[in-house]
Amino acid sequence: MNQHAPKPTRTAATVDLTTEPPDQRIRTQSFRRQRQEQRQQLTVNSQPGTRRGSQQQEHVHSPPLNVNKPKVNTRPAVHIIEGLLPGRPLPTDGTCVILSHQDPEITSDQLITKFYNSYKPRDHNVKINRIAKISSSRIAIICNDQNSAVELSAFIPTIEGMTWSTAQKKRPILRIHGIPDKTTVEDLICQLKYHNDELANIQLDDSNFVFAFKKTEGDVKESNADFFFRCDAAIHKIFTANPFVRIDYRRCRVSNYSNFLQCWKCQMFGHSSSNCNQKIACSHCSEEHNTKDCTKKRTPKCVNCTKYNLRVKNPHFRLDCSHSAMTATCPIFRRMREIAHELTNYNGS
């Protein structure tokens, strides 16, 4: 055998790369089309200003913020049982009869005693739910229905010296802030009509614009005071249409005042401290001392919510007590303010 014979060369088989099976060609075209669509989508949704070398991810554009979106009340809804409120307001549905005496020296306690001795509800087929003292010389008798109130009001004139009236919706109270304390009511009314064109041709007198009281403590300076007026619904609407009124050389803020009473002594509602027969309670910690003498400023506890929870058997309906009794965070305070708004005649009806 010849060792120097050349080795046979291996020839490569020729393959036609231009031809593909039909099925493979369709799959390739579909794959290329998908990759092209993905590249276009990434180009549109890519976030501008991306660092080089960092992995680009699909960016979803968030919708623009709606700056005109109304504010939503984030406070949780609280279920309050109306019958357990500390100091229920007088009903204005014709079932409440208010009694007073012609003699101003007769107190409300004497008036109740005289009513007990002169009137027996069972003899007249009248159903009375409760009797409440609303001032030092007036009492309110809340009947079960309107027929009982009509029968009671027909008998009241037969009692010597007694007069009666029905509970009506209250007039709204207007608050004018920052008026000089030495200003009289007559001068204030003249300045209101002289410096404000919308009030120039309006009659302001005791029939539609009555001075209630003024307040110097709180958020006003010692030289200024807030004046409060009871007015008709039409007058109230004209004043509150503008947030300010001009008085002499200053501009004073105007606001609506919630027309409900809260006792500074017991923190309950519906009466003042001068007619209170309850125990004293601190508005901050609910203990039996004056609020100004309280030393537990960091641990508030509402006395009204605490008493309310003692009467509620279901623990799911109990209220949070970690707040003061005179703040808007108290659910009972907010509910009493809503009730006072419902019992105020803002529409003039």
Residue frames relative to the residue before (quaternion, step in Angstrom):
aa qw qx qy qz dx dy dz
M 1.0000 0.0000 0.0000 0.0000 0.00 0.00 0.00
N 0.3952 -0.7309 0.5074 0.2285 3.53 -0.82 0.99
Q 0.3269 -0.7795 0.5059 0.1722 3.53 -0.55 1.25
H 0.7006 0.4748 -0.2738 0.4569 3.60 1.16 -0.53
A 0.3947 0.7163 -0.4942 0.2949 3.61 1.18 0.29
P 0.4928 -0.6757 0.4517 0.3107 3.65 -0.92 0.82
K 0.4950 -0.6620 0.4828 0.2891 3.48 -1.11 0.80
P 0.5224 -0.6410 0.4501 0.3370 3.61 -0.97 0.68
T 0.3928 -0.7235 0.5215 0.2242 3.57 -0.93 0.97
R 0.3431 -0.7309 0.5603 0.1849 3.57 -1.11 0.87
T 0.2295 -0.7888 0.5608 0.1032 3.53 -0.61 1.15
A 0.4024 -0.7190 0.5163 0.2336 3.61 -0.94 0.99
A 0.4774 -0.6645 0.4980 0.2874 3.52 -1.04 0.77
T 0.3899 -0.7199 0.5276 0.2265 3.58 -0.90 0.89
V 0.1078 -0.7902 0.6031 0.0121 3.53 -0.84 1.12
D 0.3326 -0.7378 0.5552 0.1920 3.59 -0.85 0.93
L 0.2247 -0.8191 0.5192 0.0951 3.56 -0.24 1.33
T 0.6025 0.5919 -0.3615 0.3949 3.59 1.13 -0.35
T 0.7066 0.4189 -0.2572 0.5089 3.53 1.20 -0.40
E 0.0306 -0.7770 0.6284 -0.0215 3.57 -0.98 0.99
P 0.5890 -0.5476 0.4379 0.4019 3.53 -1.17 0.41
P 0.6057 -0.5892 0.3749 0.3813 3.60 -1.00 0.65
D 0.6617 0.5074 -0.3253 0.4460 3.61 0.90 -0.82
Q 0.6613 0.5008 -0.3135 0.4622 3.58 0.93 -0.82
R 0.6407 0.5289 -0.3266 0.4507 3.59 1.00 -0.76
I 0.6447 0.5120 -0.3222 0.4673 3.63 0.98 -0.76
R 0.6625 0.4980 -0.3137 0.4633 3.58 0.95 -0.84
T 0.6428 0.5262 -0.3247 0.4521 3.57 1.02 -0.75
Q 0.6612 0.4980 -0.3086 0.4686 3.59 0.92 -0.83
S 0.6496 0.5093 -0.3197 0.4651 3.58 1.00 -0.77
F 0.6453 0.5163 -0.3215 0.4623 3.57 1.01 -0.80
R 0.6583 0.5067 -0.3106 0.4620 3.60 0.93 -0.86
R 0.6411 0.5238 -0.3246 0.4574 3.57 1.02 -0.77
Q 0.6505 0.5100 -0.3151 0.4663 3.59 0.99 -0.80
R 0.6621 0.4986 -0.3143 0.4629 3.58 0.94 -0.84
Q 0.6389 0.5186 -0.3319 0.4612 3.59 1.01 -0.71
E 0.6513 0.5009 -0.3180 0.4730 3.61 0.98 -0.76
Q 0.6395 0.5214 -0.3294 0.4591 3.58 1.03 -0.76
R 0.6453 0.5125 -0.3266 0.4628 3.60 0.99 -0.81
Q 0.6518 0.5070 -0.3205 0.4641 3.60 0.96 -0.78
Q 0.6547 0.5101 -0.3145 0.4607 3.59 0.98 -0.81
L 0.6593 0.4936 -0.3086 0.4759 3.58 1.00 -0.79
T 0.6342 0.5290 -0.3388 0.4508 3.59 1.05 -0.66
V 0.6712 0.4934 -0.2984 0.4658 3.59 1.00 -0.80
N 0.7839 0.3617 -0.1650 0.4769 3.57 0.86 -1.01
S 0.4542 0.6903 -0.4673 0.3144 3.60 1.21 -0.01
Q 0.4520 -0.6928 0.4980 0.2603 3.53 -1.02 0.81
P 0.4170 -0.7135 0.4909 0.2758 3.63 -0.75 0.91
G 0.7810 0.3392 -0.2546 0.4584 3.53 -1.22 0.61
T 0.3507 0.7394 -0.5081 0.2688 3.60 1.12 0.52
R 0.5102 -0.6546 0.4644 0.3092 3.57 -0.98 0.80
R 0.5179 -0.6282 0.4795 0.3274 3.54 -1.16 0.63
G 0.7832 0.3146 -0.2507 0.4740 3.49 -1.06 0.77
S 0.6036 0.5390 -0.3691 0.4570 3.58 1.19 -0.26
Q 0.5442 -0.6348 0.4480 0.3164 3.50 -1.12 0.65
Q 0.2954 -0.7638 0.5504 0.1626 3.57 -0.66 1.10
Q 0.1107 -0.7829 0.6116 0.0291 3.50 -0.98 0.96
E 0.6054 -0.5658 0.4168 0.3737 3.49 -1.21 0.52
H 0.2016 -0.7989 0.5625 0.0684 3.55 -0.74 1.11
V 0.1962 -0.7714 0.5981 0.0932 3.54 -0.82 1.02
H 0.3507 -0.7536 0.5201 0.1964 3.56 -0.61 1.14
S 0.3394 -0.7349 0.5528 0.1977 3.58 -0.86 1.00
P 0.5339 -0.6316 0.4430 0.3462 3.62 -1.02 0.65
P 0.5799 -0.5951 0.4119 0.3740 3.61 -1.06 0.57
L 0.5385 -0.6274 0.4616 0.3214 3.53 -1.18 0.69
N 0.3563 -0.7192 0.5585 0.2096 3.53 -1.05 0.83
V 0.2513 -0.8114 0.5112 0.1311 3.56 -0.20 1.28
N 0.6857 0.4749 -0.2808 0.4749 3.60 1.18 -0.47
K 0.3872 0.7277 -0.4870 0.2888 3.58 1.21 0.22
P 0.4418 -0.7103 0.4655 0.2889 3.63 -0.71 0.95
K 0.5579 -0.6089 0.4518 0.3376 3.52 -1.20 0.60
V 0.2757 -0.7583 0.5758 0.1319 3.50 -1.03 0.91
N 0.4465 -0.6864 0.5060 0.2709 3.56 -0.92 0.91
T 0.2295 -0.8125 0.5262 0.1012 3.56 -0.47 1.24
R 0.4908 0.6533 -0.4505 0.3598 3.60 1.20 -0.02
P 0.4629 -0.6885 0.4689 0.3029 3.59 -0.85 0.86
A 0.5465 -0.6141 0.4607 0.3347 3.53 -1.15 0.68
V 0.1415 -0.7922 0.5924 0.0383 3.56 -0.86 1.02
H 0.2831 -0.7474 0.5791 0.1609 3.54 -0.87 0.99
I 0.0451 -0.8017 0.5954 -0.0261 3.57 -0.66 1.17
I 0.3429 -0.7204 0.5709 0.1937 3.54 -0.91 0.97
E 0.4302 -0.7514 0.4380 0.2419 3.57 -0.47 1.24
G 0.6699 0.5326 -0.3103 0.4138 3.59 0.98 -0.77
L 0.6939 0.4638 -0.2732 0.4783 3.60 1.24 -0.32
L 0.4105 0.7143 -0.4793 0.3026 3.60 1.22 0.18
P 0.4437 -0.7094 0.4801 0.2634 3.62 -0.97 0.82
G 0.8163 0.0630 -0.0799 0.5686 3.57 0.06 1.24
R 0.0433 -0.8350 0.5485 -0.0064 3.55 0.21 1.27
P 0.4644 -0.6790 0.4798 0.3051 3.64 -0.94 0.76
L 0.6049 -0.5695 0.4200 0.3652 3.53 -1.28 0.39
P 0.4365 -0.6952 0.4952 0.2846 3.61 -0.88 0.82
T 0.2571 -0.7725 0.5672 0.1246 3.55 -1.15 0.72
D 0.4713 0.6886 -0.4261 0.3494 3.59 1.19 0.54
G 0.6628 -0.5313 0.2994 0.4344 3.60 1.21 0.40
T 0.5940 0.5769 -0.3680 0.4230 3.60 1.23 0.21
C 0.6639 0.4821 -0.2981 0.4878 3.61 1.26 -0.04
V 0.1055 -0.7775 0.6196 0.0186 3.56 -0.87 1.07
I 0.2051 -0.7829 0.5806 0.0885 3.58 -0.76 1.09
L 0.1600 -0.7981 0.5789 0.0478 3.57 -0.79 1.11
S 0.0337 0.7586 -0.6500 0.0292 3.52 -1.16 0.74
H 0.3577 -0.7251 0.5491 0.2116 3.58 -1.29 0.23
Q 0.5643 -0.6204 0.4337 0.3297 3.53 -1.13 0.67
D 0.6546 0.4628 -0.3012 0.5164 3.57 1.20 -0.51
P 0.3361 -0.7832 0.4781 0.2122 3.66 -0.39 1.09
E 0.6236 0.5656 -0.3478 0.4126 3.61 1.19 -0.36
I 0.5570 0.5838 -0.4009 0.4339 3.61 1.23 -0.17
T 0.3271 -0.7680 0.5249 0.1664 3.54 -0.74 1.12
S 0.6773 -0.4887 0.3597 0.4160 3.54 -1.30 0.16
D 0.6161 0.5330 -0.3524 0.4605 3.62 1.06 -0.63
Q 0.6602 0.4811 -0.3064 0.4886 3.60 0.95 -0.80
L 0.6294 0.5334 -0.3381 0.4529 3.57 1.07 -0.68
I 0.6419 0.5088 -0.3229 0.4742 3.59 1.02 -0.73
T 0.6490 0.5171 -0.3183 0.4584 3.58 0.95 -0.84
K 0.6664 0.4925 -0.3044 0.4698 3.59 0.95 -0.84
F 0.6410 0.5138 -0.3291 0.4657 3.58 1.04 -0.69
Y 0.6295 0.5321 -0.3316 0.4589 3.60 1.01 -0.75
N 0.7081 0.4628 -0.2645 0.4631 3.58 0.95 -0.86
S 0.7383 0.4329 -0.2331 0.4617 3.61 1.12 -0.52
Y 0.8041 0.2440 -0.0980 0.5332 3.60 1.09 -0.50
K 0.1011 -0.7636 0.6372 0.0241 3.54 -1.00 1.00
P 0.3767 -0.7689 0.4595 0.2361 3.63 -0.33 1.18
R 0.6405 0.5485 -0.3461 0.4112 3.60 0.98 -0.73
D 0.6415 0.5345 -0.3326 0.4385 3.60 1.05 -0.68
H 0.7516 0.3598 -0.1937 0.5178 3.59 1.15 -0.53
N 0.4344 -0.7202 0.4418 0.3121 3.60 1.27 0.20
V 0.4272 0.6685 -0.4709 0.3857 3.54 0.98 1.00
K 0.2167 -0.7759 0.5842 0.0982 3.56 -0.92 0.99
I 0.0888 -0.7982 0.5958 -0.0047 3.56 -0.61 1.24
N 0.3310 -0.7646 0.5254 0.1726 3.57 -0.84 1.02
R 0.7804 -0.2023 0.1508 0.5721 3.60 0.88 -0.85
I 0.2660 -0.7161 0.6216 0.1732 3.52 -1.40 0.31
A 0.0528 -0.8134 0.5786 -0.0268 3.58 -0.80 1.05
K 0.3710 -0.6920 0.5733 0.2343 3.54 -1.16 0.71
I 0.1412 -0.8204 0.5519 0.0496 3.58 -0.68 1.08
S 0.7790 0.0068 -0.0454 0.6253 3.60 1.27 -0.15
S 0.7128 -0.4544 0.3132 0.4328 3.55 -1.28 -0.07
S 0.7972 0.2308 -0.1263 0.5434 3.62 1.19 -0.37
R 0.7031 0.4035 -0.2738 0.5176 3.63 1.20 0.30
I 0.1156 -0.7668 0.6282 0.0634 3.54 -1.20 0.67
A 0.2695 -0.7414 0.5945 0.1558 3.54 -1.26 0.50
I 0.1551 -0.7696 0.6160 0.0647 3.56 -0.93 0.99
I 0.1506 -0.8006 0.5781 0.0474 3.57 -0.52 1.23
C 0.2046 -0.8010 0.5576 0.0753 3.55 -0.55 1.23
N 0.6293 -0.5643 0.3939 0.3610 3.54 -1.30 0.34
D 0.7992 0.0052 0.0227 0.6006 3.60 1.08 -0.70
Q 0.6849 -0.4972 0.3442 0.4065 3.56 -1.30 0.15
N 0.6113 0.5542 -0.3632 0.4328 3.61 1.05 -0.63
S 0.6417 0.5068 -0.3249 0.4752 3.57 1.04 -0.74
A 0.6438 0.5149 -0.3277 0.4616 3.58 1.02 -0.74
V 0.6373 0.5162 -0.3290 0.4680 3.61 1.02 -0.72
E 0.6592 0.5003 -0.3088 0.4687 3.60 0.94 -0.84
L 0.6599 0.5034 -0.3136 0.4613 3.59 1.01 -0.78
S 0.6791 0.4912 -0.3014 0.4547 3.58 0.89 -0.89
A 0.6207 0.5326 -0.3502 0.4565 3.61 1.13 -0.47
F 0.6965 0.4655 -0.2766 0.4708 3.60 1.14 -0.57
I 0.5437 0.6656 -0.3963 0.3229 3.62 1.10 -0.60
P 0.6603 0.5168 -0.3523 0.4156 3.70 0.81 -0.74
T 0.6069 0.5584 -0.3672 0.4302 3.63 1.15 -0.35
I 0.6068 0.5154 -0.3583 0.4876 3.60 1.24 -0.26
E 0.4896 -0.7089 0.4285 0.2723 3.57 -0.70 1.10
G 0.8550 0.1683 -0.1512 0.4667 3.55 -0.91 1.05
M 0.6140 0.5769 -0.3530 0.4070 3.63 1.20 -0.17
T 0.0911 -0.7587 0.6432 0.0485 3.54 -1.15 0.77
W 0.1707 -0.8001 0.5711 0.0675 3.56 -1.18 0.56
S 0.0014 0.7548 -0.6558 -0.0163 3.51 -1.37 0.34
T 0.4428 -0.6773 0.5182 0.2770 3.56 -1.25 0.38
A 0.5275 -0.6335 0.4670 0.3200 3.55 -1.14 0.66
Q 0.0884 -0.7963 0.5984 0.0044 3.56 -0.78 1.09
K 0.6354 -0.4962 0.4090 0.4275 3.55 -1.28 0.20
K 0.4630 -0.7104 0.4649 0.2548 3.55 -0.94 0.90
R 0.5397 -0.5847 0.4944 0.3499 3.50 -1.30 0.39
P 0.5065 -0.6296 0.4740 0.3498 3.61 -1.06 0.55
I 0.3179 -0.7357 0.5726 0.1725 3.53 -1.18 0.65
L 0.2209 -0.7753 0.5860 0.0820 3.54 -0.87 1.07
R 0.1663 -0.7887 0.5882 0.0658 3.56 -0.95 0.93
I 0.0988 -0.7714 0.6281 0.0242 3.56 -0.82 1.07
H 0.2653 -0.8189 0.4991 0.1001 3.56 -0.51 1.26
G 0.8754 0.2302 -0.1179 0.4084 3.49 -1.36 0.49
I 0.3487 0.7135 -0.5270 0.3025 3.58 0.89 0.91
P 0.5616 -0.5925 0.4363 0.3784 3.64 -0.97 0.68
D 0.5376 -0.6853 0.3956 0.2913 3.53 -0.80 1.07
K 0.6926 0.4902 -0.2844 0.4462 3.60 1.04 -0.67
T 0.4707 0.6786 -0.4438 0.3478 3.60 1.25 -0.01
T 0.3294 -0.7326 0.5605 0.2015 3.57 -0.92 0.89
V 0.6465 -0.5319 0.3781 0.3952 3.57 -1.25 0.41
E 0.6448 0.5265 -0.3258 0.4482 3.60 0.99 -0.80
D 0.6664 0.4844 -0.3045 0.4780 3.59 0.96 -0.85
L 0.6336 0.5424 -0.3335 0.4395 3.58 1.02 -0.76
I 0.6610 0.4952 -0.3083 0.4721 3.59 0.94 -0.85
C 0.6429 0.5140 -0.3265 0.4646 3.61 0.99 -0.77
Q 0.6759 0.4825 -0.2991 0.4700 3.61 0.94 -0.81
L 0.6078 0.5496 -0.3543 0.4505 3.59 1.07 -0.65
K 0.7150 0.4406 -0.2588 0.4771 3.58 0.90 -0.88
Y 0.6706 0.5088 -0.3065 0.4444 3.61 1.10 -0.61
H 0.7776 0.3669 -0.1836 0.4765 3.61 0.89 -0.89
N 0.7291 0.3568 -0.2317 0.5362 3.63 1.21 -0.13
D 0.3954 -0.7611 0.4681 0.2127 3.56 -0.48 1.23
E 0.6595 0.5230 -0.3230 0.4327 3.60 1.01 -0.72
L 0.7130 0.4114 -0.2500 0.5097 3.62 1.26 -0.30
A 0.4374 0.7389 -0.4424 0.2589 3.60 1.22 -0.12
N 0.7869 0.3148 -0.1548 0.5077 3.59 0.92 -0.88
I 0.5467 0.5992 -0.4028 0.4241 3.60 1.21 0.35
Q 0.3763 -0.7246 0.5353 0.2164 3.54 -0.93 0.91
L 0.0497 -0.7838 0.6188 -0.0188 3.56 -0.74 1.15
D 0.2281 0.7622 -0.5704 0.2043 3.58 -0.35 1.25
D 0.7683 -0.3752 0.2614 0.4479 3.56 -1.32 -0.22
S 0.6148 0.5706 -0.3590 0.4094 3.61 1.16 -0.28
N 0.8269 0.1681 -0.0723 0.5318 3.60 1.07 -0.63
F 0.7717 0.2174 -0.1253 0.5844 3.62 1.25 -0.14
V 0.0801 0.8345 -0.5285 0.1339 3.55 0.19 1.36
F 0.4281 -0.6904 0.5224 0.2590 3.56 -0.89 0.95
A 0.2383 -0.7889 0.5555 0.1105 3.58 -0.84 1.03
F 0.7164 -0.3160 0.2545 0.5675 3.59 0.66 -1.11
K 0.2481 -0.7345 0.5978 0.2040 3.54 -1.33 -0.01
K 0.2443 -0.7783 0.5734 0.0758 3.51 -1.19 0.71
T 0.1532 -0.8173 0.5534 0.0483 3.56 -0.78 1.06
E 0.6631 0.4854 -0.3314 0.4636 3.62 1.12 -0.37
G 0.6082 0.5703 -0.4126 0.3669 3.56 -1.27 0.16
D 0.8289 -0.2489 0.1912 0.4631 3.55 -0.94 -0.93
V 0.6084 0.5276 -0.3786 0.4562 3.63 1.16 0.36
K 0.5662 -0.6061 0.4417 0.3419 3.53 -1.24 0.48
E 0.6631 -0.5232 0.3556 0.4002 3.56 -1.29 0.34
S 0.6962 0.4728 -0.2861 0.4581 3.61 1.05 -0.67
N 0.7103 0.3993 -0.2442 0.5258 3.58 1.27 -0.19
A 0.1187 -0.7737 0.6185 0.0691 3.54 -1.33 0.27
D 0.3777 -0.6775 0.5796 0.2497 3.52 -1.33 0.39
F 0.2145 -0.7804 0.5799 0.0938 3.57 -0.81 1.07
F 0.1723 -0.7831 0.5949 0.0555 3.55 -0.99 0.95
F 0.0562 -0.7984 0.5992 -0.0198 3.55 -0.90 1.03
R 0.3024 -0.6931 0.6227 0.2011 3.53 -1.16 0.76
C 0.0379 0.8255 -0.5557 0.0910 3.55 -0.63 1.10
D 0.6113 -0.5284 0.4373 0.3948 3.53 -1.35 0.17
A 0.6669 -0.5125 0.3606 0.4032 3.53 -1.30 0.34
A 0.6451 0.5228 -0.3296 0.4493 3.62 1.00 -0.75
I 0.6583 0.4908 -0.3080 0.4805 3.60 0.95 -0.84
H 0.6387 0.5321 -0.3217 0.4533 3.57 0.99 -0.84
K 0.6549 0.5158 -0.3081 0.4584 3.59 1.00 -0.78
I 0.6491 0.5092 -0.3227 0.4639 3.59 1.01 -0.75
F 0.6755 0.4947 -0.3001 0.4571 3.60 0.91 -0.86
T 0.7418 0.4247 -0.2361 0.4622 3.59 0.83 -0.95
A 0.4722 0.6577 -0.4555 0.3701 3.62 1.24 -0.01
N 0.7487 0.2319 -0.1513 0.6023 3.59 1.18 -0.59
P 0.4667 -0.7118 0.4412 0.2843 3.61 -0.86 0.84
F 0.7760 0.2521 -0.1390 0.5612 3.60 1.22 -0.32
V 0.1326 -0.7245 0.6649 0.1241 3.51 -1.40 0.39
R 0.3770 -0.7189 0.5398 0.2228 3.54 -1.17 0.61
I 0.0154 -0.7739 0.6312 -0.0498 3.51 -0.93 1.08
D 0.8266 -0.1128 0.0130 0.5512 3.55 -0.46 1.27
Y 0.7978 -0.2721 0.2043 0.4978 3.63 -0.61 -1.09
R 0.6820 0.4427 -0.2987 0.4996 3.59 1.10 0.53
R 0.3450 -0.6976 0.5898 0.2156 3.50 -1.38 0.34
C 0.1327 -0.8246 0.5497 0.0178 3.59 -0.58 1.19
R 0.4534 -0.6939 0.4977 0.2555 3.53 -1.02 0.86
V 0.1962 -0.7638 0.6089 0.0851 3.56 -1.15 0.78
S 0.0786 0.7931 -0.5985 0.0817 3.58 -0.94 0.89
N 0.5189 -0.6023 0.5070 0.3330 3.51 -1.37 0.25
Y 0.2423 -0.7696 0.5783 0.1210 3.56 -1.06 0.79
S 0.4272 -0.7070 0.5039 0.2525 3.57 -0.78 1.05
N 0.2830 -0.8089 0.5038 0.1087 3.52 -0.56 1.24
F 0.4928 0.6094 -0.4997 0.3688 3.58 0.27 1.26
L 0.4139 -0.7220 0.5143 0.2071 3.54 -1.18 0.72
Q 0.0029 0.7498 -0.6615 -0.0172 3.53 -1.18 0.75
C 0.4154 -0.7374 0.4852 0.2198 3.53 -0.69 1.15
W 0.3844 -0.7296 0.5206 0.2210 3.58 -0.90 0.90
K 0.6325 0.5432 -0.3336 0.4401 3.57 1.25 -0.29
C 0.8184 0.1848 -0.0773 0.5387 3.61 0.70 -1.08
Q 0.4229 -0.7373 0.4215 0.3160 3.62 1.34 -0.14
M 0.4945 0.6357 -0.4476 0.3886 3.63 1.21 0.22
F 0.4788 -0.6875 0.4871 0.2466 3.54 -1.32 0.24
G 0.7138 0.4862 -0.3307 0.3805 3.53 -1.32 0.35
H 0.7809 0.1560 -0.1239 0.5920 3.62 1.20 -0.05
S 0.4537 -0.6696 0.5190 0.2766 3.55 -1.31 0.30
S 0.6794 -0.5023 0.3475 0.4067 3.54 -1.28 0.23
S 0.6132 0.5576 -0.3586 0.4294 3.62 1.13 -0.49
N 0.7496 0.3282 -0.1966 0.5401 3.62 1.19 -0.48
C 0.4434 0.7097 -0.4401 0.3257 3.59 1.20 0.43
N 0.0931 -0.7870 0.6087 0.0385 3.56 -1.00 0.94
Q 0.4950 0.6443 -0.4296 0.3941 3.57 1.25 0.46
K 0.6250 -0.5229 0.4154 0.4041 3.55 -1.32 0.15
I 0.5504 -0.6081 0.4541 0.3479 3.53 -1.18 0.60
A 0.0191 -0.7891 0.6134 -0.0287 3.57 -1.07 0.78
C 0.4372 -0.6887 0.5199 0.2534 3.54 -1.03 0.86
S 0.4348 -0.7138 0.4853 0.2567 3.58 -0.90 0.87
H 0.6867 0.4834 -0.2843 0.4625 3.59 1.23 -0.29
C 0.8283 0.1684 -0.0681 0.5300 3.62 0.78 -0.96
S 0.4388 -0.7406 0.4061 0.3066 3.63 1.35 -0.01
E 0.5079 0.6275 -0.4500 0.3819 3.64 1.15 0.27
E 0.6114 -0.5964 0.3994 0.3331 3.56 -1.31 0.39
H 0.5425 0.5429 -0.4867 0.4173 3.56 0.18 1.32
N 0.6502 -0.5195 0.3843 0.3997 3.55 -1.28 0.27
T 0.5859 -0.6161 0.3958 0.3470 3.57 -1.05 0.75
K 0.6674 0.5107 -0.3147 0.4413 3.60 0.96 -0.76
D 0.6790 0.4633 -0.2889 0.4908 3.61 1.24 -0.31
C 0.4317 0.7210 -0.4527 0.2979 3.60 1.25 0.10
T 0.1944 -0.7851 0.5817 0.0861 3.58 -1.06 0.86
K 0.6338 0.5185 -0.3286 0.4706 3.61 1.27 0.01
K 0.0439 0.8514 -0.5190 0.0613 3.55 0.67 1.14
R 0.7023 0.4824 -0.2750 0.4455 3.61 1.08 -0.58
T 0.7383 0.3324 -0.2117 0.5473 3.60 1.22 -0.19
P 0.0436 -0.8287 0.5577 0.0182 3.63 0.29 1.18
K 0.0083 0.7680 -0.6398 0.0259 3.52 -1.24 0.66
C 0.3294 -0.7768 0.5095 0.1687 3.55 -0.54 1.21
V 0.3941 -0.7328 0.5063 0.2267 3.57 -0.78 1.01
N 0.6489 0.5207 -0.3295 0.4464 3.61 1.01 -0.69
C 0.6746 0.4701 -0.2989 0.4844 3.60 0.94 -0.82
T 0.6141 0.5429 -0.3501 0.4533 3.60 1.10 -0.63
K 0.6764 0.4683 -0.2932 0.4871 3.60 0.92 -0.85
Y 0.6182 0.5454 -0.3404 0.4522 3.56 1.07 -0.69
N 0.6759 0.5018 -0.2977 0.4503 3.60 0.92 -0.87
L 0.6114 0.5565 -0.3578 0.4341 3.58 1.10 -0.56
R 0.7173 0.4302 -0.2450 0.4903 3.59 1.16 -0.52
V 0.6215 0.5149 -0.3403 0.4824 3.59 1.28 -0.12
K 0.3153 -0.7783 0.5172 0.1654 3.57 -0.64 1.12
N 0.6890 0.4558 -0.2860 0.4855 3.59 0.98 -0.79
P 0.3792 -0.7559 0.4741 0.2452 3.66 -0.53 1.06
H 0.5935 0.5817 -0.3754 0.4105 3.63 1.14 -0.41
F 0.6993 0.4516 -0.2624 0.4881 3.62 1.20 -0.43
R 0.4900 0.6640 -0.4386 0.3558 3.61 1.21 0.09
L 0.4318 -0.7310 0.4908 0.1957 3.53 -1.18 0.73
D 0.5299 -0.5922 0.5034 0.3392 3.51 -1.33 0.40
C 0.2371 -0.8146 0.5219 0.0879 3.59 -0.81 1.02
S 0.5242 0.6699 -0.4037 0.3368 3.62 1.21 -0.02
H 0.6008 0.4910 -0.4004 0.4875 3.58 0.60 1.19
S 0.5839 -0.5700 0.4446 0.3695 3.53 -1.31 0.17
A 0.5608 -0.6336 0.4265 0.3198 3.58 -1.22 0.51
M 0.7353 0.3945 -0.2235 0.5037 3.61 1.23 -0.28
T 0.5529 0.5873 -0.4062 0.4295 3.58 1.09 0.63
A 0.5903 -0.5987 0.4177 0.3443 3.57 -1.23 0.48
T 0.5600 0.5944 -0.3985 0.4175 3.61 1.22 -0.12
C 0.5617 0.5869 -0.3923 0.4315 3.59 1.23 -0.27
P 0.4202 -0.7233 0.4781 0.2675 3.65 -0.68 0.97
I 0.6368 0.5108 -0.3403 0.4666 3.61 1.04 -0.63
F 0.6193 0.5299 -0.3377 0.4707 3.60 1.03 -0.75
R 0.6717 0.4883 -0.3037 0.4671 3.60 0.91 -0.87
R 0.6638 0.5006 -0.3159 0.4571 3.59 0.95 -0.81
M 0.6487 0.5004 -0.3259 0.4718 3.62 0.97 -0.72
R 0.6307 0.5140 -0.3351 0.4750 3.59 1.08 -0.63
E 0.6337 0.5146 -0.3284 0.4751 3.59 1.05 -0.71
I 0.6449 0.5111 -0.3211 0.4687 3.59 0.98 -0.81
A 0.6427 0.5158 -0.3232 0.4652 3.59 0.99 -0.81
H 0.6358 0.5133 -0.3308 0.4720 3.59 1.05 -0.69
E 0.6544 0.5083 -0.3144 0.4632 3.60 1.03 -0.75
L 0.7251 0.4220 -0.2339 0.4913 3.60 1.09 -0.66
T 0.5850 0.5396 -0.3789 0.4723 3.59 1.26 0.34
N 0.3964 -0.7385 0.5049 0.2065 3.54 -0.90 0.98
Y 0.0040 -0.8206 0.5692 -0.0512 3.58 -0.01 1.32
N 0.6983 0.4865 -0.2714 0.4494 3.60 1.19 -0.40
G 0.4664 -0.7024 0.4321 0.3200 3.59 1.22 -0.18
S 0.4582 0.6900 -0.4492 0.3350 3.60 1.23 0.30
